[in-house]
């Protein structure tokens, strides 16, 4: 097994320190070159999965191949994209594209301080967005320049960049700046949103408006208790929160609207908004809206914590964590209709991934698979829960060896990942 360098692994575990190192100090005069990652395009065949690894569920087949990633991968199109940490033979951090057959198609190598990356859509083409900086961890040099760069997930072709940014990717989406403890906690220093189609800076809809959320070319900004959605390609305003259909009790009078301060509440084209009558109000209501139109999908009531998981195949949103994790329900995204609700027994299922009509997650410490349209339990057990899906492949953590501890598995921060066929 590849051995990671201890000092680099520690940097990956301490993500906040790495993000600060990728932040940008004022650049010295006379230095005009922008840092860019190095691209390697090649096709390396899949690595076979270890022998003796069980499948997902009692009757599932064993895994097909082992992924090269050192952290939970993301998906773009039909590709998996993820981090490969530095090792004894390579000082750079790599963001790598892997096809559903397990073959590695490309890798972008960058400064280990720039651990953040993302996946977006560039005029309909799935793209990985990778940072580069002139920081040098070995010499303690803080970055004076940081850039964002977009690559086609299929073959690594560069689509745009180098785009100067004020710091790491803080998200959600193409938002860059200094790391904050919350996705809606305001800016610490400059925050910048980039347009997905070009990498150009997005002009805020009003002076002082703060970037909140971005997904595939639609961005949200906050200003004076109002959220505004913009098309980042044209700059056109799509909607304002003061003209949206509001949840119960907020049709009239003063209302303060924010993006719900819960990391998993908004996802993709669905955003969770929190409505109160004043900024200091501890009670309010949460609603789920379509990002592009602002259309109200569901009034969720006074729910300050939740997780939204979307199955694109069935246009279903599964909302977990309601009523202090006692309730999970599924919604038809097109109509807002409630498809099913699970609020019986001890704990409700927390669905963390949905793909091709099946939701995967945990319930009372056990792994579960449910039908997202009916809520019917398809299986439960102690198998690893899948963390990413593309095409007909599910990626799940490789189960640890009996008696293994995190310190003797690898020097990295996460387990290895293996690929199973989605049946």
TORKOL-4160 file (C-alpha; in steps of 0.2 Angstrom, whole numbers, padded with zeros to 4 digits, m for minus):
423
<pt num="1" X="0000" Y="0000" Z="0000"/>
<pt num="2" X="0006" Y="0017" Z="m0004"/>
<pt num="3" X="0013" Y="0027" Z="0011"/>
<pt num="4" X="0008" Y="0045" Z="0013"/>
<pt num="5" X="0019" Y="0057" Z="0021"/>
<pt num="6" X="0015" Y="0060" Z="0039"/>
<pt num="7" X="0016" Y="0079" Z="0039"/>
<pt num="8" X="0005" Y="0080" Z="0023"/>
<pt num="9" X="m0008" Y="0069" Z="0031"/>
<pt num="10" X="m0008" Y="0079" Z="0046"/>
<pt num="11" X="m0012" Y="0094" Z="0035"/>
<pt num="12" X="m0026" Y="0085" Z="0027"/>
<pt num="13" X="m0034" Y="0081" Z="0043"/>
<pt num="14" X="m0032" Y="0099" Z="0049"/>
<pt num="15" X="m0042" Y="0105" Z="0034"/>
<pt num="16" X="m0044" Y="0122" Z="0042"/>
<pt num="17" X="m0026" Y="0125" Z="0043"/>
<pt num="18" X="m0023" Y="0119" Z="0025"/>
<pt num="19" X="m0037" Y="0131" Z="0019"/>
<pt num="20" X="m0029" Y="0146" Z="0027"/>
<pt num="21" X="m0012" Y="0142" Z="0019"/>
<pt num="22" X="m0021" Y="0142" Z="0002"/>
<pt num="23" X="m0028" Y="0160" Z="0007"/>
<pt num="24" X="m0021" Y="0175" Z="m0002"/>
<pt num="25" X="m0010" Y="0189" Z="0005"/>
<pt num="26" X="m0006" Y="0204" Z="m0005"/>
<pt num="27" X="0005" Y="0200" Z="m0020"/>
<pt num="28" X="0022" Y="0207" Z="m0022"/>
<pt num="29" X="0024" Y="0221" Z="m0035"/>
<pt num="30" X="0031" Y="0215" Z="m0052"/>
<pt num="31" X="0025" Y="0197" Z="m0051"/>
<pt num="32" X="0012" Y="0194" Z="m0064"/>
<pt num="33" X="0012" Y="0175" Z="m0067"/>
<pt num="34" X="m0003" Y="0166" Z="m0060"/>
<pt num="35" X="m0001" Y="0149" Z="m0052"/>
<pt num="36" X="m0009" Y="0135" Z="m0062"/>
<pt num="37" X="m0011" Y="0116" Z="m0058"/>
<pt num="38" X="m0001" Y="0103" Z="m0069"/>
<pt num="39" X="m0012" Y="0091" Z="m0079"/>
<pt num="40" X="m0008" Y="0073" Z="m0083"/>
<pt num="41" X="m0019" Y="0064" Z="m0095"/>
<pt num="42" X="m0017" Y="0045" Z="m0096"/>
<pt num="43" X="m0027" Y="0030" Z="m0094"/>
<pt num="44" X="m0022" Y="0018" Z="m0080"/>
<pt num="45" X="m0032" Y="0002" Z="m0078"/>
<pt num="46" X="m0043" Y="m0001" Z="m0063"/>
<pt num="47" X="m0035" Y="m0008" Z="m0047"/>
<pt num="48" X="m0043" Y="m0025" Z="m0042"/>
<pt num="49" X="m0053" Y="m0025" Z="m0026"/>
<pt num="50" X="m0045" Y="m0034" Z="m0012"/>
<pt num="51" X="m0051" Y="m0052" Z="m0010"/>
<pt num="52" X="m0064" Y="m0057" Z="0003"/>
<pt num="53" X="m0073" Y="m0040" Z="0004"/>
<pt num="54" X="m0092" Y="m0043" Z="0005"/>
<pt num="55" X="m0105" Y="m0034" Z="m0005"/>
<pt num="56" X="m0118" Y="m0021" Z="0000"/>
<pt num="57" X="m0132" Y="m0031" Z="0008"/>
<pt num="58" X="m0134" Y="m0050" Z="0011"/>
<pt num="59" X="m0135" Y="m0056" Z="m0007"/>
<pt num="60" X="m0124" Y="m0043" Z="m0016"/>
<pt num="61" X="m0109" Y="m0047" Z="m0026"/>
<pt num="62" X="m0092" Y="m0042" Z="m0020"/>
<pt num="63" X="m0084" Y="m0026" Z="m0026"/>
<pt num="64" X="m0077" Y="m0024" Z="m0044"/>
<pt num="65" X="m0062" Y="m0012" Z="m0041"/>
<pt num="66" X="m0053" Y="m0001" Z="m0029"/>
<pt num="67" X="m0053" Y="0017" Z="m0031"/>
<pt num="68" X="m0037" Y="0028" Z="m0029"/>
<pt num="69" X="m0045" Y="0041" Z="m0018"/>
<pt num="70" X="m0040" Y="0046" Z="m0001"/>
<pt num="71" X="m0056" Y="0055" Z="0004"/>
<pt num="72" X="m0075" Y="0054" Z="m0001"/>
<pt num="73" X="m0076" Y="0057" Z="m0020"/>
<pt num="74" X="m0088" Y="0068" Z="m0029"/>
<pt num="75" X="m0097" Y="0064" Z="m0045"/>
<pt num="76" X="m0098" Y="0074" Z="m0061"/>
<pt num="77" X="m0107" Y="0067" Z="m0076"/>
<pt num="78" X="m0103" Y="0049" Z="m0076"/>
<pt num="79" X="m0086" Y="0051" Z="m0068"/>
<pt num="80" X="m0079" Y="0050" Z="m0050"/>
<pt num="81" X="m0068" Y="0065" Z="m0045"/>
<pt num="82" X="m0058" Y="0064" Z="m0029"/>
<pt num="83" X="m0042" Y="0068" Z="m0019"/>
<pt num="84" X="m0026" Y="0058" Z="m0019"/>
<pt num="85" X="m0014" Y="0064" Z="m0006"/>
<pt num="86" X="0005" Y="0066" Z="m0008"/>
<pt num="87" X="0016" Y="0051" Z="m0004"/>
<pt num="88" X="0034" Y="0047" Z="m0003"/>
<pt num="89" X="0036" Y="0049" Z="m0022"/>
<pt num="90" X="0025" Y="0064" Z="m0026"/>
<pt num="91" X="0024" Y="0080" Z="m0016"/>
<pt num="92" X="0009" Y="0087" Z="m0025"/>
<pt num="93" X="m0009" Y="0085" Z="m0021"/>
<pt num="94" X="m0019" Y="0077" Z="m0035"/>
<pt num="95" X="m0037" Y="0079" Z="m0040"/>
<pt num="96" X="m0041" Y="0063" Z="m0051"/>
<pt num="97" X="m0054" Y="0058" Z="m0063"/>
<pt num="98" X="m0060" Y="0040" Z="m0063"/>
<pt num="99" X="m0072" Y="0032" Z="m0075"/>
<pt num="100" X="m0086" Y="0019" Z="m0070"/>
<pt num="101" X="m0075" Y="0005" Z="m0076"/>
<pt num="102" X="m0061" Y="0010" Z="m0063"/>
<pt num="103" X="m0049" Y="0017" Z="m0075"/>
<pt num="104" X="m0040" Y="0033" Z="m0071"/>
<pt num="105" X="m0042" Y="0045" Z="m0085"/>
<pt num="106" X="m0033" Y="0061" Z="m0079"/>
<pt num="107" X="m0025" Y="0069" Z="m0064"/>
<pt num="108" X="m0022" Y="0088" Z="m0060"/>
<pt num="109" X="m0008" Y="0091" Z="m0048"/>
<pt num="110" X="m0008" Y="0106" Z="m0036"/>
<pt num="111" X="m0001" Y="0113" Z="m0021"/>
<pt num="112" X="m0005" Y="0102" Z="m0005"/>
<pt num="113" X="m0012" Y="0118" Z="0003"/>
<pt num="114" X="m0026" Y="0119" Z="m0009"/>
<pt num="115" X="m0036" Y="0104" Z="m0003"/>
<pt num="116" X="m0053" Y="0112" Z="m0008"/>
<pt num="117" X="m0060" Y="0107" Z="m0025"/>
<pt num="118" X="m0077" Y="0106" Z="m0033"/>
<pt num="119" X="m0088" Y="0100" Z="m0047"/>
<pt num="120" X="m0098" Y="0111" Z="m0058"/>
<pt num="121" X="m0106" Y="0113" Z="m0075"/>
<pt num="122" X="m0098" Y="0123" Z="m0089"/>
<pt num="123" X="m0111" Y="0125" Z="m0103"/>
<pt num="124" X="m0118" Y="0108" Z="m0099"/>
<pt num="125" X="m0101" Y="0100" Z="m0098"/>
<pt num="126" X="m0097" Y="0092" Z="m0080"/>
<pt num="127" X="m0081" Y="0100" Z="m0074"/>
<pt num="128" X="m0069" Y="0099" Z="m0059"/>
<pt num="129" X="m0064" Y="0115" Z="m0052"/>
<pt num="130" X="m0046" Y="0115" Z="m0044"/>
<pt num="131" X="m0036" Y="0128" Z="m0035"/>
<pt num="132" X="m0018" Y="0132" Z="m0037"/>
<pt num="133" X="m0007" Y="0144" Z="m0026"/>
<pt num="134" X="0011" Y="0150" Z="m0024"/>
<pt num="135" X="0011" Y="0144" Z="m0006"/>
<pt num="136" X="0025" Y="0133" Z="0000"/>
<pt num="137" X="0021" Y="0123" Z="0016"/>
<pt num="138" X="0039" Y="0117" Z="0017"/>
<pt num="139" X="0046" Y="0135" Z="0019"/>
<pt num="140" X="0030" Y="0142" Z="0028"/>
<pt num="141" X="0026" Y="0153" Z="0014"/>
<pt num="142" X="0008" Y="0160" Z="0013"/>
<pt num="143" X="0000" Y="0161" Z="m0004"/>
<pt num="144" X="0001" Y="0178" Z="m0012"/>
<pt num="145" X="m0009" Y="0172" Z="m0027"/>
<pt num="146" X="m0023" Y="0159" Z="m0028"/>
<pt num="147" X="m0032" Y="0154" Z="m0044"/>
<pt num="148" X="m0047" Y="0143" Z="m0049"/>
<pt num="149" X="m0046" Y="0132" Z="m0064"/>
<pt num="150" X="m0060" Y="0121" Z="m0073"/>
<pt num="151" X="m0056" Y="0104" Z="m0081"/>
<pt num="152" X="m0068" Y="0093" Z="m0091"/>
<pt num="153" X="m0071" Y="0078" Z="m0080"/>
<pt num="154" X="m0071" Y="0066" Z="m0095"/>
<pt num="155" X="m0053" Y="0069" Z="m0101"/>
<pt num="156" X="m0045" Y="0083" Z="m0091"/>
<pt num="157" X="m0047" Y="0096" Z="m0105"/>
<pt num="158" X="m0045" Y="0114" Z="m0097"/>
<pt num="159" X="m0061" Y="0124" Z="m0099"/>
<pt num="160" X="m0057" Y="0140" Z="m0091"/>
<pt num="161" X="m0044" Y="0148" Z="m0079"/>
<pt num="162" X="m0033" Y="0153" Z="m0072"/>
<pt num="163" X="m0046" Y="0164" Z="m0062"/>
<pt num="164" X="m0039" Y="0174" Z="m0048"/>
<pt num="165" X="m0048" Y="0171" Z="m0031"/>
<pt num="166" X="m0046" Y="0178" Z="m0014"/>
<pt num="167" X="m0044" Y="0162" Z="m0005"/>
<pt num="168" X="m0050" Y="0144" Z="m0005"/>
<pt num="169" X="m0066" Y="0137" Z="m0010"/>
<pt num="170" X="m0078" Y="0140" Z="0004"/>
<pt num="171" X="m0094" Y="0136" Z="m0005"/>
<pt num="172" X="m0107" Y="0130" Z="m0007"/>
<pt num="173" X="m0102" Y="0130" Z="m0025"/>
<pt num="174" X="m0090" Y="0142" Z="m0033"/>
<pt num="175" X="m0088" Y="0154" Z="m0019"/>
<pt num="176" X="m0071" Y="0158" Z="m0013"/>
<pt num="177" X="m0063" Y="0168" Z="0002"/>
<pt num="178" X="m0058" Y="0164" Z="0019"/>
<pt num="179" X="m0065" Y="0149" Z="0028"/>
<pt num="180" X="m0079" Y="0152" Z="0040"/>
<pt num="181" X="m0087" Y="0141" Z="0053"/>
<pt num="182" X="m0104" Y="0142" Z="0044"/>
<pt num="183" X="m0111" Y="0143" Z="0026"/>
<pt num="184" X="m0121" Y="0158" Z="0031"/>
<pt num="185" X="m0111" Y="0166" Z="0044"/>
<pt num="186" X="m0105" Y="0181" Z="0034"/>
<pt num="187" X="m0089" Y="0185" Z="0026"/>
<pt num="188" X="m0072" Y="0186" Z="0034"/>
<pt num="189" X="m0063" Y="0196" Z="0022"/>
<pt num="190" X="m0067" Y="0196" Z="0003"/>
<pt num="191" X="m0079" Y="0183" Z="m0004"/>
<pt num="192" X="m0081" Y="0180" Z="m0022"/>
<pt num="193" X="m0092" Y="0170" Z="m0033"/>
<pt num="194" X="m0087" Y="0164" Z="m0050"/>
<pt num="195" X="m0098" Y="0161" Z="m0065"/>
<pt num="196" X="m0098" Y="0143" Z="m0069"/>
<pt num="197" X="m0098" Y="0145" Z="m0088"/>
<pt num="198" X="m0082" Y="0156" Z="m0089"/>
<pt num="199" X="m0074" Y="0158" Z="m0072"/>
<pt num="200" X="m0077" Y="0177" Z="m0072"/>
<pt num="201" X="m0082" Y="0186" Z="m0056"/>
<pt num="202" X="m0100" Y="0187" Z="m0053"/>
<pt num="203" X="m0106" Y="0205" Z="m0050"/>
<pt num="204" X="m0117" Y="0206" Z="m0034"/>
<pt num="205" X="m0135" Y="0212" Z="m0037"/>
<pt num="206" X="m0132" Y="0226" Z="m0024"/>
<pt num="207" X="m0118" Y="0234" Z="m0016"/>
<pt num="208" X="m0113" Y="0225" Z="0000"/>
<pt num="209" X="m0123" Y="0209" Z="m0005"/>
<pt num="210" X="m0114" Y="0193" Z="0001"/>
<pt num="211" X="m0112" Y="0177" Z="m0009"/>
<pt num="212" X="m0122" Y="0163" Z="0000"/>
<pt num="213" X="m0124" Y="0148" Z="m0012"/>
<pt num="214" X="m0120" Y="0143" Z="m0030"/>
<pt num="215" X="m0124" Y="0128" Z="m0041"/>
<pt num="216" X="m0121" Y="0126" Z="m0059"/>
<pt num="217" X="m0123" Y="0144" Z="m0064"/>
<pt num="218" X="m0136" Y="0150" Z="m0052"/>
<pt num="219" X="m0130" Y="0160" Z="m0037"/>
<pt num="220" X="m0139" Y="0167" Z="m0021"/>
<pt num="221" X="m0134" Y="0183" Z="m0013"/>
<pt num="222" X="m0140" Y="0191" Z="0004"/>
<pt num="223" X="m0143" Y="0209" Z="0007"/>
<pt num="224" X="m0154" Y="0218" Z="0019"/>
<pt num="225" X="m0164" Y="0203" Z="0025"/>
<pt num="226" X="m0167" Y="0198" Z="0007"/>
<pt num="227" X="m0160" Y="0184" Z="m0004"/>
<pt num="228" X="m0158" Y="0187" Z="m0022"/>
<pt num="229" X="m0155" Y="0173" Z="m0035"/>
<pt num="230" X="m0145" Y="0178" Z="m0051"/>
<pt num="231" X="m0140" Y="0169" Z="m0067"/>
<pt num="232" X="m0121" Y="0170" Z="m0066"/>
<pt num="233" X="m0119" Y="0169" Z="m0085"/>
<pt num="234" X="m0130" Y="0184" Z="m0089"/>
<pt num="235" X="m0131" Y="0193" Z="m0072"/>
<pt num="236" X="m0150" Y="0193" Z="m0073"/>
<pt num="237" X="m0160" Y="0193" Z="m0057"/>
<pt num="238" X="m0171" Y="0177" Z="m0056"/>
<pt num="239" X="m0180" Y="0180" Z="m0040"/>
<pt num="240" X="m0180" Y="0189" Z="m0024"/>
<pt num="241" X="m0186" Y="0181" Z="m0007"/>
<pt num="242" X="m0198" Y="0195" Z="m0004"/>
<pt num="243" X="m0208" Y="0190" Z="m0019"/>
<pt num="244" X="m0208" Y="0171" Z="m0016"/>
<pt num="245" X="m0223" Y="0161" Z="m0010"/>
<pt num="246" X="m0219" Y="0161" Z="0009"/>
<pt num="247" X="m0222" Y="0147" Z="0022"/>
<pt num="248" X="m0237" Y="0148" Z="0033"/>
<pt num="249" X="m0237" Y="0164" Z="0044"/>
<pt num="250" X="m0225" Y="0174" Z="0033"/>
<pt num="251" X="m0237" Y="0181" Z="0020"/>
<pt num="252" X="m0237" Y="0198" Z="0027"/>
<pt num="253" X="m0227" Y="0209" Z="0039"/>
<pt num="254" X="m0209" Y="0210" Z="0042"/>
<pt num="255" X="m0199" Y="0194" Z="0037"/>
<pt num="256" X="m0180" Y="0190" Z="0038"/>
<pt num="257" X="m0175" Y="0177" Z="0026"/>
<pt num="258" X="m0158" Y="0168" Z="0026"/>
<pt num="259" X="m0151" Y="0152" Z="0019"/>
<pt num="260" X="m0154" Y="0139" Z="0032"/>
<pt num="261" X="m0138" Y="0137" Z="0043"/>
<pt num="262" X="m0136" Y="0118" Z="0041"/>
<pt num="263" X="m0123" Y="0111" Z="0029"/>
<pt num="264" X="m0133" Y="0097" Z="0021"/>
<pt num="265" X="m0150" Y="0106" Z="0021"/>
<pt num="266" X="m0147" Y="0114" Z="0003"/>
<pt num="267" X="m0141" Y="0103" Z="m0011"/>
<pt num="268" X="m0140" Y="0105" Z="m0029"/>
<pt num="269" X="m0155" Y="0114" Z="m0037"/>
<pt num="270" X="m0164" Y="0113" Z="m0020"/>
<pt num="271" X="m0162" Y="0127" Z="m0006"/>
<pt num="272" X="m0168" Y="0127" Z="0011"/>
<pt num="273" X="m0173" Y="0145" Z="0017"/>
<pt num="274" X="m0176" Y="0150" Z="0035"/>
<pt num="275" X="m0190" Y="0163" Z="0039"/>
<pt num="276" X="m0191" Y="0173" Z="0054"/>
<pt num="277" X="m0199" Y="0190" Z="0059"/>
<pt num="278" X="m0183" Y="0198" Z="0064"/>
<pt num="279" X="m0164" Y="0193" Z="0064"/>
<pt num="280" X="m0165" Y="0190" Z="0083"/>
<pt num="281" X="m0180" Y="0179" Z="0082"/>
<pt num="282" X="m0176" Y="0161" Z="0088"/>
<pt num="283" X="m0192" Y="0153" Z="0081"/>
<pt num="284" X="m0197" Y="0153" Z="0063"/>
<pt num="285" X="m0201" Y="0141" Z="0048"/>
<pt num="286" X="m0190" Y="0132" Z="0035"/>
<pt num="287" X="m0196" Y="0130" Z="0017"/>
<pt num="288" X="m0188" Y="0120" Z="0003"/>
<pt num="289" X="m0187" Y="0130" Z="m0014"/>
<pt num="290" X="m0182" Y="0126" Z="m0032"/>
<pt num="291" X="m0165" Y="0136" Z="m0034"/>
<pt num="292" X="m0168" Y="0142" Z="m0052"/>
<pt num="293" X="m0186" Y="0148" Z="m0050"/>
<pt num="294" X="m0189" Y="0150" Z="m0031"/>
<pt num="295" X="m0204" Y="0139" Z="m0032"/>
<pt num="296" X="m0210" Y="0133" Z="m0015"/>
<pt num="297" X="m0208" Y="0114" Z="m0014"/>
<pt num="298" X="m0213" Y="0112" Z="0004"/>
<pt num="299" X="m0216" Y="0121" Z="0020"/>
<pt num="300" X="m0206" Y="0111" Z="0033"/>
<pt num="301" X="m0212" Y="0120" Z="0048"/>
<pt num="302" X="m0200" Y="0125" Z="0062"/>
<pt num="303" X="m0186" Y="0114" Z="0058"/>
<pt num="304" X="m0168" Y="0121" Z="0061"/>
<pt num="305" X="m0159" Y="0105" Z="0056"/>
<pt num="306" X="m0161" Y="0094" Z="0042"/>
<pt num="307" X="m0153" Y="0085" Z="0027"/>
<pt num="308" X="m0159" Y="0085" Z="0010"/>
<pt num="309" X="m0154" Y="0071" Z="m0002"/>
<pt num="310" X="m0160" Y="0071" Z="m0021"/>
<pt num="311" X="m0163" Y="0056" Z="m0032"/>
<pt num="312" X="m0162" Y="0063" Z="m0050"/>
<pt num="313" X="m0169" Y="0048" Z="m0058"/>
<pt num="314" X="m0186" Y="0049" Z="m0049"/>
<pt num="315" X="m0186" Y="0068" Z="m0045"/>
<pt num="316" X="m0188" Y="0064" Z="m0027"/>
<pt num="317" X="m0181" Y="0074" Z="m0012"/>
<pt num="318" X="m0178" Y="0064" Z="0004"/>
<pt num="319" X="m0178" Y="0075" Z="0019"/>
<pt num="320" X="m0170" Y="0068" Z="0035"/>
<pt num="321" X="m0167" Y="0075" Z="0052"/>
<pt num="322" X="m0184" Y="0082" Z="0055"/>
<pt num="323" X="m0191" Y="0083" Z="0073"/>
<pt num="324" X="m0174" Y="0081" Z="0080"/>
<pt num="325" X="m0170" Y="0066" Z="0069"/>
<pt num="326" X="m0187" Y="0057" Z="0073"/>
<pt num="327" X="m0195" Y="0060" Z="0056"/>
<pt num="328" X="m0189" Y="0057" Z="0038"/>
<pt num="329" X="m0200" Y="0061" Z="0023"/>
<pt num="330" X="m0200" Y="0061" Z="0004"/>
<pt num="331" X="m0206" Y="0074" Z="m0008"/>
<pt num="332" X="m0210" Y="0074" Z="m0026"/>
<pt num="333" X="m0199" Y="0089" Z="m0032"/>
<pt num="334" X="m0211" Y="0093" Z="m0047"/>
<pt num="335" X="m0227" Y="0094" Z="m0036"/>
<pt num="336" X="m0221" Y="0096" Z="m0018"/>
<pt num="337" X="m0232" Y="0081" Z="m0014"/>
<pt num="338" X="m0227" Y="0071" Z="0001"/>
<pt num="339" X="m0224" Y="0053" Z="m0005"/>
<pt num="340" X="m0221" Y="0045" Z="0012"/>
<pt num="341" X="m0216" Y="0048" Z="0030"/>
<pt num="342" X="m0206" Y="0038" Z="0043"/>
<pt num="343" X="m0209" Y="0044" Z="0060"/>
<pt num="344" X="m0212" Y="0028" Z="0069"/>
<pt num="345" X="m0201" Y="0018" Z="0080"/>
<pt num="346" X="m0184" Y="0022" Z="0087"/>
<pt num="347" X="m0176" Y="0035" Z="0076"/>
<pt num="348" X="m0179" Y="0038" Z="0058"/>
<pt num="349" X="m0168" Y="0033" Z="0043"/>
<pt num="350" X="m0155" Y="0047" Z="0039"/>
<pt num="351" X="m0153" Y="0045" Z="0020"/>
<pt num="352" X="m0136" Y="0052" Z="0014"/>
<pt num="353" X="m0136" Y="0046" Z="m0004"/>
<pt num="354" X="m0150" Y="0042" Z="m0017"/>
<pt num="355" X="m0147" Y="0034" Z="m0034"/>
<pt num="356" X="m0158" Y="0026" Z="m0047"/>
<pt num="357" X="m0173" Y="0025" Z="m0035"/>
<pt num="358" X="m0164" Y="0019" Z="m0020"/>
<pt num="359" X="m0159" Y="0029" Z="m0004"/>
<pt num="360" X="m0144" Y="0023" Z="0006"/>
<pt num="361" X="m0141" Y="0028" Z="0024"/>
<pt num="362" X="m0142" Y="0023" Z="0042"/>
<pt num="363" X="m0155" Y="0020" Z="0055"/>
<pt num="364" X="m0152" Y="0016" Z="0074"/>
<pt num="365" X="m0134" Y="0012" Z="0069"/>
<pt num="366" X="m0138" Y="0000" Z="0055"/>
<pt num="367" X="m0135" Y="0003" Z="0037"/>
<pt num="368" X="m0151" Y="0004" Z="0027"/>
<pt num="369" X="m0157" Y="0004" Z="0009"/>
<pt num="370" X="m0175" Y="0011" Z="0005"/>
<pt num="371" X="m0186" Y="0014" Z="m0010"/>
<pt num="372" X="m0186" Y="0033" Z="m0012"/>
<pt num="373" X="m0204" Y="0033" Z="m0019"/>
<pt num="374" X="m0212" Y="0022" Z="m0006"/>
<pt num="375" X="m0201" Y="0022" Z="0009"/>
<pt num="376" X="m0201" Y="0003" Z="0008"/>
<pt num="377" X="m0186" Y="m0005" Z="0017"/>
<pt num="378" X="m0175" Y="m0014" Z="0004"/>
<pt num="379" X="m0162" Y="m0020" Z="0016"/>
<pt num="380" X="m0152" Y="m0017" Z="0032"/>
<pt num="381" X="m0136" Y="m0023" Z="0040"/>
<pt num="382" X="m0119" Y="m0018" Z="0045"/>
<pt num="383" X="m0112" Y="m0016" Z="0027"/>
<pt num="384" X="m0103" Y="0001" Z="0022"/>
<pt num="385" X="m0115" Y="0014" Z="0016"/>
<pt num="386" X="m0111" Y="0020" Z="m0001"/>
<pt num="387" X="m0105" Y="0038" Z="m0002"/>
<pt num="388" X="m0105" Y="0042" Z="m0021"/>
<pt num="389" X="m0114" Y="0035" Z="m0037"/>
<pt num="390" X="m0111" Y="0037" Z="m0055"/>
<pt num="391" X="m0118" Y="0027" Z="m0070"/>
<pt num="392" X="m0122" Y="0010" Z="m0063"/>
<pt num="393" X="m0108" Y="0010" Z="m0050"/>
<pt num="394" X="m0108" Y="0014" Z="m0031"/>
<pt num="395" X="m0093" Y="0018" Z="m0021"/>
<pt num="396" X="m0092" Y="0013" Z="m0003"/>
<pt num="397" X="m0078" Y="0014" Z="0010"/>
<pt num="398" X="m0068" Y="m0002" Z="0011"/>
<pt num="399" X="m0072" Y="m0011" Z="0027"/>
<pt num="400" X="m0058" Y="m0010" Z="0040"/>
<pt num="401" X="m0048" Y="m0025" Z="0044"/>
<pt num="402" X="m0053" Y="m0034" Z="0060"/>
<pt num="403" X="m0045" Y="m0025" Z="0074"/>
<pt num="404" X="m0039" Y="m0011" Z="0063"/>
<pt num="405" X="m0038" Y="0007" Z="0070"/>
<pt num="406" X="m0037" Y="0023" Z="0060"/>
<pt num="407" X="m0019" Y="0025" Z="0065"/>
<pt num="408" X="m0014" Y="0009" Z="0057"/>
<pt num="409" X="m0025" Y="0009" Z="0042"/>
<pt num="410" X="m0016" Y="0023" Z="0032"/>
<pt num="411" X="m0008" Y="0039" Z="0036"/>
<pt num="412" X="m0022" Y="0048" Z="0028"/>
<pt num="413" X="m0038" Y="0055" Z="0035"/>
<pt num="414" X="m0050" Y="0042" Z="0027"/>
<pt num="415" X="m0053" Y="0024" Z="0022"/>
<pt num="416" X="m0050" Y="0016" Z="0005"/>
<pt num="417" X="m0065" Y="0015" Z="m0007"/>
<pt num="418" X="m0071" Y="0001" Z="m0017"/>
<pt num="419" X="m0084" Y="0000" Z="m0032"/>
<pt num="420" X="m0100" Y="m0010" Z="m0032"/>
<pt num="421" X="m0112" Y="m0013" Z="m0047"/>
<pt num="422" X="m0129" Y="m0005" Z="m0043"/>
<pt num="423" X="m0142" Y="m0018" Z="m0045"/>
